[in-house]
Amino acid sequence: MDNAYSSLLVPYSFSGDNPQEPVSELDDHLASVNRNGDLCKVHDDHNGGGGTSCAKCTSKYLLRVLAAILAISLVGLVFGLLPYLAVHEAAKEKYNHTLYLVAGIFVLVTVPISSQGILQHLVNWYMPQVQKFVVRILFMVPIYSIEAWFSLYFHGAFEYLRAFRELYEAFAIASFVYYIIELLG
């Protein structure tokens, strides 16, 4: 992994011997940049920003800006637009639309949060024998929330959606049993 995003995928290690020792590839890179006398603009803004910008630091900065923009957009959508639309539909006495919009608010909150947890397990893949079961269990949250949301809108497909949900529930329970067996030996 020698691309610009490889520093984001490298897990941290815990070294108790030397607290000043770099613990990730990005920290090691920044330490080498600073040892050579160059300052990275992204991480050393408090020093006047007179240094050179590097590709690794710039890509990490851009990913954080993109994540912040997406988070602000999602918060604006969830707490601004969707409640307004739900109240507007309730005023017209369209309660099914109101229910669908309110449920959509909760789906838009739960899916990104659970996806972040799943992504963190996949990025920090330290113990694959155990984490594969954890990821399977964590997938229950988006599957259940999306299934419930679709069941509100597609009444005719409720039985098929419920069957899929129950099949995944059985799979997740089996994954939990295997997870406990893997942990306890």
PETA-V250266 format. One record per backbone hydrogen bond with DSSP energy under -0.5 kcal/mol. CO is the residue of the C=O (numbers start at 1). NH is the residue of the N-H. Records with the same first field share a line. If there is no record, write none. Layout:
BEGIN
CO: NH  NH
END
This chain:
BEGIN
3: 6
5: 8  9
6: 9
9: 11
13: 15
14: 16
18: 21
23: 13
24: 28
25: 29
26: 30
27: 31
28: 32
29: 33
30: 34
31: 35
32: 36
33: 38
34: 37
39: 52
40: 44
44: 47  49
45: 48
54: 58
55: 59
56: 60
57: 61
58: 62
59: 63
60: 64
61: 65
62: 66
63: 67
64: 68
65: 69
66: 70
67: 71
68: 72
69: 73
70: 74
71: 75
72: 76
73: 77
74: 78
75: 79
76: 80  81
77: 82
80: 84
81: 85
82: 86
83: 87
84: 88
85: 89
86: 90
87: 91
88: 92
89: 94
90: 93
93: 95
94: 98
95: 99
96: 100
97: 101
98: 102
99: 103
100: 104
101: 105
102: 106
103: 107
104: 108
105: 109
106: 110
107: 111
109: 113
110: 114
111: 115
112: 116
113: 117
114: 118
115: 119
116: 120
117: 121
118: 122
119: 123
120: 124
123: 125
124: 126
127: 130  131
128: 132
130: 133  134
131: 135
132: 136
133: 137
134: 138
135: 139
137: 140
138: 141  142
139: 143
140: 144
141: 145
142: 146
143: 147
144: 148
145: 149
146: 150
147: 151
148: 152
149: 153
150: 154
153: 155
154: 157
155: 158
157: 161
158: 162
159: 163
160: 164
161: 165
162: 166
163: 167
164: 168
165: 169
166: 170
167: 171
168: 172
169: 173
170: 174
171: 175
172: 176
173: 177
174: 178
175: 179
176: 180
177: 181
178: 182
179: 183
180: 184
181: 185
END
